[in-house]
Structures are given as C-alpha cells and as structure tokens.
Amino acid sequence: MTQAFPTSLCQRCVHVRRIESDRGSVFLQCGLARTDLRFKKYPPQPVHRCAGFREEARS
C-alpha cells in the first residue's frame, strides 16, 4: 500500500483509518475524533504535531 501522505504523523498512528473513495481519493480519518472534540475527524494533511499521536507497532 502506497502512503498517501508520507510525511504525516497520521500515517504511523494507531488511531488512523485510511479511507479510499471510489474515485481513488485517499483520506485519513482520526479515530480520536469520535470521543474527543480536540481532534478533527479528517485533519488537514500533512500533520506534523498531534497531542493524540501514538506510534503504531510495526513488525
């Protein structure tokens, strides 16, 4: 899978959900937005600082 926003913290965050439209557009949805109003559901990309960022464990 190609990273749509390679410099964004969202690409590596455990809270992100990658949404791809039928037309091929890619959006990164923040899971924290469901329970915390400080976070935008679809933050403008790229994100370089975020209080909710948690690095996804990679194997």
N, CA, C and O atoms as a GROMACS GRO file, in nm:
protein
  236
    1MET      N    1   0.084  -0.117   0.000
    1MET     CA    2   0.000   0.000   0.000
    1MET      C    3   0.089   0.125   0.000
    1MET      O    4   0.180   0.137   0.081
    2THR      N    5   0.061   0.214  -0.091
    2THR     CA    6   0.134   0.340  -0.102
    2THR      C    7   0.084   0.436   0.004
    2THR      O    8  -0.036   0.446   0.029
    3GLN      N    9   0.177   0.507   0.065
    3GLN     CA   10   0.139   0.607   0.163
    3GLN      C   11   0.096   0.734   0.091
    3GLN      O   12   0.171   0.790   0.011
    4ALA      N   13  -0.025   0.779   0.120
    4ALA     CA   14  -0.078   0.899   0.056
    4ALA      C   15  -0.011   1.026   0.108
    4ALA      O   16   0.007   1.121   0.033
    5PHE      N   17   0.026   1.027   0.236
    5PHE     CA   18   0.086   1.143   0.299
    5PHE      C   19   0.210   1.097   0.377
    5PHE      O   20   0.205   1.088   0.499
    6PRO      N   21   0.320   1.069   0.308
    6PRO     CA   22   0.435   1.006   0.373
    6PRO      C   23   0.497   1.086   0.486
    6PRO      O   24   0.560   1.027   0.574
    7THR      N   25   0.483   1.219   0.487
    7THR     CA   26   0.544   1.299   0.594
    7THR      C   27   0.450   1.323   0.711
    7THR      O   28   0.489   1.386   0.809
    8SER      N   29   0.328   1.274   0.703
    8SER     CA   30   0.229   1.298   0.807
    8SER      C   31   0.240   1.197   0.921
    8SER      O   32   0.260   1.078   0.898
    9LEU      N   33   0.227   1.246   1.045
    9LEU     CA   34   0.224   1.156   1.160
    9LEU      C   35   0.109   1.056   1.151
    9LEU      O   36   0.120   0.943   1.198
   10CYS      N   37   0.000   1.099   1.090
   10CYS     CA   38  -0.118   1.012   1.080
   10CYS      C   39  -0.085   0.878   1.016
   10CYS      O   40  -0.143   0.776   1.053
   11GLN      N   41   0.005   0.877   0.920
   11GLN     CA   42   0.041   0.752   0.851
   11GLN      C   43   0.092   0.646   0.947
   11GLN      O   44   0.079   0.526   0.920
   12ARG      N   45   0.149   0.689   1.060
   12ARG     CA   46   0.211   0.595   1.154
   12ARG      C   47   0.134   0.583   1.286
   12ARG      O   48   0.182   0.520   1.380
   13CYS      N   49   0.016   0.642   1.293
   13CYS     CA   50  -0.059   0.648   1.419
   13CYS      C   51  -0.156   0.530   1.433
   13CYS      O   52  -0.215   0.485   1.336
   14VAL      N   53  -0.170   0.482   1.556
   14VAL     CA   54  -0.262   0.371   1.583
   14VAL      C   55  -0.409   0.413   1.568
   14VAL      O   56  -0.495   0.327   1.552
   15HIS      N   57  -0.437   0.542   1.573
   15HIS     CA   58  -0.575   0.590   1.570
   15HIS      C   59  -0.628   0.616   1.429
   15HIS      O   60  -0.745   0.651   1.412
   16VAL      N   61  -0.544   0.600   1.328
   16VAL     CA   62  -0.583   0.637   1.192
   16VAL      C   63  -0.661   0.525   1.122
   16VAL      O   64  -0.639   0.406   1.145
   17ARG      N   65  -0.753   0.568   1.038
   17ARG     CA   66  -0.822   0.476   0.948
   17ARG      C   67  -0.811   0.535   0.808
   17ARG      O   68  -0.850   0.649   0.785
   18ARG      N   69  -0.758   0.457   0.716
   18ARG     CA   70  -0.739   0.504   0.578
   18ARG      C   71  -0.867   0.479   0.500
   18ARG      O   72  -0.916   0.366   0.494
   19ILE      N   73  -0.921   0.585   0.442
   19ILE     CA   74  -1.044   0.577   0.364
   19ILE      C   75  -1.010   0.607   0.219
   19ILE      O   76  -0.949   0.709   0.190
   20GLU      N   77  -1.050   0.518   0.128
   20GLU     CA   78  -1.028   0.542  -0.015
   20GLU      C   79  -1.163   0.546  -0.086
   20GLU      O   80  -1.244   0.455  -0.073
   21SER      N   81  -1.184   0.655  -0.160
   21SER     CA   82  -1.311   0.671  -0.232
   21SER      C   83  -1.312   0.586  -0.358
   21SER      O   84  -1.210   0.532  -0.400
   22ASP      N   85  -1.430   0.575  -0.418
   22ASP     CA   86  -1.443   0.502  -0.544
   22ASP      C   87  -1.361   0.566  -0.655
   22ASP      O   88  -1.322   0.499  -0.751
   23ARG      N   89  -1.335   0.694  -0.642
   23ARG     CA   90  -1.257   0.767  -0.742
   23ARG      C   91  -1.107   0.764  -0.715
   23ARG      O   92  -1.029   0.821  -0.792
   24GLY      N   93  -1.066   0.698  -0.607
   24GLY     CA   94  -0.924   0.685  -0.577
   24GLY      C   95  -0.868   0.790  -0.483
   24GLY      O   96  -0.748   0.787  -0.454
   25SER      N   97  -0.951   0.882  -0.435
   25SER     CA   98  -0.903   0.980  -0.337
   25SER      C   99  -0.880   0.911  -0.204
   25SER      O  100  -0.953   0.820  -0.167
   26VAL      N  101  -0.777   0.954  -0.131
   26VAL     CA  102  -0.743   0.894  -0.002
   26VAL      C  103  -0.761   0.997   0.108
   26VAL      O  104  -0.717   1.112   0.096
   27PHE      N  105  -0.826   0.955   0.216
   27PHE     CA  106  -0.849   1.039   0.334
   27PHE      C  107  -0.802   0.962   0.456
   27PHE      O  108  -0.814   0.840   0.463
   28LEU      N  109  -0.747   1.035   0.553
   28LEU     CA  110  -0.706   0.973   0.678
   28LEU      C  111  -0.800   1.020   0.787
   28LEU      O  112  -0.808   1.138   0.818
   29GLN      N  113  -0.871   0.925   0.846
   29GLN     CA  114  -0.971   0.955   0.948
   29GLN      C  115  -0.911   0.930   1.086
   29GLN      O  116  -0.850   0.826   1.110
   30CYS      N  117  -0.929   1.026   1.176
   30CYS     CA  118  -0.877   1.014   1.312
   30CYS      C  119  -0.981   0.949   1.402
   30CYS      O  120  -1.091   1.001   1.418
   31GLY      N  121  -0.947   0.836   1.459
   31GLY     CA  122  -1.037   0.765   1.549
   31GLY      C  123  -1.062   0.838   1.679
   31GLY      O  124  -1.165   0.816   1.744
   32LEU      N  125  -0.972   0.926   1.719
   32LEU     CA  126  -0.989   1.001   1.843
   32LEU      C  127  -1.104   1.102   1.833
   32LEU      O  128  -1.160   1.141   1.935
   33ALA      N  129  -1.137   1.143   1.712
   33ALA     CA  130  -1.243   1.242   1.692
   33ALA      C  131  -1.379   1.192   1.739
   33ALA      O  132  -1.468   1.273   1.767
   34ARG      N  133  -1.397   1.063   1.747
   34ARG     CA  134  -1.526   1.008   1.792
   34ARG      C  135  -1.554   1.039   1.938
   34ARG      O  136  -1.670   1.053   1.977
   35THR      N  137  -1.449   1.052   2.018
   35THR     CA  138  -1.469   1.070   2.162
   35THR      C  139  -1.405   1.196   2.218
   35THR      O  140  -1.426   1.229   2.335
   36ASP      N  141  -1.328   1.268   2.138
   36ASP     CA  142  -1.256   1.386   2.187
   36ASP      C  143  -1.267   1.499   2.085
   36ASP      O  144  -1.215   1.489   1.974
   37LEU      N  145  -1.336   1.606   2.122
   37LEU     CA  146  -1.361   1.717   2.031
   37LEU      C  147  -1.236   1.796   1.992
   37LEU      O  148  -1.242   1.879   1.902
   38ARG      N  149  -1.124   1.772   2.059
   38ARG     CA  150  -0.999   1.841   2.022
   38ARG      C  151  -0.946   1.793   1.887
   38ARG      O  152  -0.865   1.862   1.824
   39PHE      N  153  -0.991   1.678   1.842
   39PHE     CA  154  -0.939   1.619   1.719
   39PHE      C  155  -1.041   1.628   1.606
   39PHE      O  156  -1.160   1.607   1.626
   40LYS      N  157  -0.991   1.661   1.487
   40LYS     CA  158  -1.077   1.668   1.368
   40LYS      C  159  -1.092   1.528   1.309
   40LYS      O  160  -0.997   1.449   1.309
   41LYS      N  161  -1.212   1.499   1.259
   41LYS     CA  162  -1.238   1.368   1.200
   41LYS      C  163  -1.144   1.343   1.082
   41LYS      O  164  -1.088   1.234   1.068
   42TYR      N  165  -1.129   1.443   0.996
   42TYR     CA  166  -1.038   1.434   0.881
   42TYR      C  167  -0.942   1.552   0.888
   42TYR      O  168  -0.967   1.656   0.826
   43PRO      N  169  -0.832   1.538   0.964
   43PRO     CA  170  -0.739   1.651   0.979
   43PRO      C  171  -0.672   1.687   0.847
   43PRO      O  172  -0.638   1.599   0.768
   44PRO      N  173  -0.652   1.817   0.824
   44PRO     CA  174  -0.579   1.859   0.703
   44PRO      C  175  -0.440   1.796   0.704
   44PRO      O  176  -0.373   1.794   0.807
   45GLN      N  177  -0.398   1.746   0.593
   45GLN     CA  178  -0.269   1.678   0.582
   45GLN      C  179  -0.166   1.766   0.515
   45GLN      O  180  -0.201   1.848   0.430
   46PRO      N  181  -0.040   1.750   0.550
   46PRO     CA  182   0.017   1.657   0.647
   46PRO      C  183   0.011   1.713   0.789
   46PRO      O  184   0.015   1.834   0.809
   47VAL      N  185   0.002   1.623   0.887
   47VAL     CA  186   0.004   1.658   1.029
   47VAL      C  187   0.147   1.635   1.079
   47VAL      O  188   0.202   1.526   1.063
   48HIS      N  189   0.206   1.739   1.140
   48HIS     CA  190   0.344   1.727   1.191
   48HIS      C  191   0.351   1.723   1.343
   48HIS      O  192   0.450   1.679   1.400
   49ARG      N  193   0.243   1.771   1.410
   49ARG     CA  194   0.236   1.764   1.556
   49ARG      C  195   0.093   1.727   1.595
   49ARG      O  196  -0.003   1.780   1.539
   50CYS      N  197   0.081   1.636   1.692
   50CYS     CA  198  -0.053   1.595   1.736
   50CYS      C  199  -0.044   1.541   1.878
   50CYS      O  200   0.037   1.453   1.908
   51ALA      N  201  -0.129   1.594   1.966
   51ALA     CA  202  -0.130   1.550   2.106
   51ALA      C  203  -0.176   1.405   2.121
   51ALA      O  204  -0.143   1.340   2.220
   52GLY      N  205  -0.250   1.354   2.025
   52GLY     CA  206  -0.302   1.218   2.033
   52GLY      C  207  -0.218   1.114   1.962
   52GLY      O  208  -0.253   0.996   1.963
   53PHE      N  209  -0.108   1.155   1.902
   53PHE     CA  210  -0.026   1.062   1.824
   53PHE      C  211   0.030   0.950   1.910
   53PHE      O  212   0.092   0.975   2.014
   54ARG      N  213   0.008   0.827   1.866
   54ARG     CA  214   0.068   0.708   1.928
   54ARG      C  215   0.122   0.622   1.813
   54ARG      O  216   0.048   0.580   1.724
   55GLU      N  217   0.252   0.598   1.818
   55GLU     CA  218   0.319   0.521   1.713
   55GLU      C  219   0.261   0.381   1.702
   55GLU      O  220   0.247   0.311   1.802
   56GLU      N  221   0.228   0.342   1.581
   56GLU     CA  222   0.178   0.207   1.554
   56GLU      C  223   0.295   0.110   1.561
   56GLU      O  224   0.402   0.138   1.507
   57ALA      N  225   0.276  -0.002   1.628
   57ALA     CA  226   0.380  -0.105   1.637
   57ALA      C  227   0.396  -0.170   1.500
   57ALA      O  228   0.297  -0.211   1.439
   58ARG      N  229   0.516  -0.178   1.453
   58ARG     CA  230   0.544  -0.241   1.322
   58ARG      C  231   0.623  -0.368   1.347
   58ARG      O  232   0.710  -0.374   1.434
   59SER      N  233   0.590  -0.470   1.270
   59SER     CA  234   0.662  -0.597   1.286
   59SER      C  235   0.760  -0.619   1.175
   59SER      O  236   0.830  -0.721   1.173
   0.00000   0.00000   0.00000
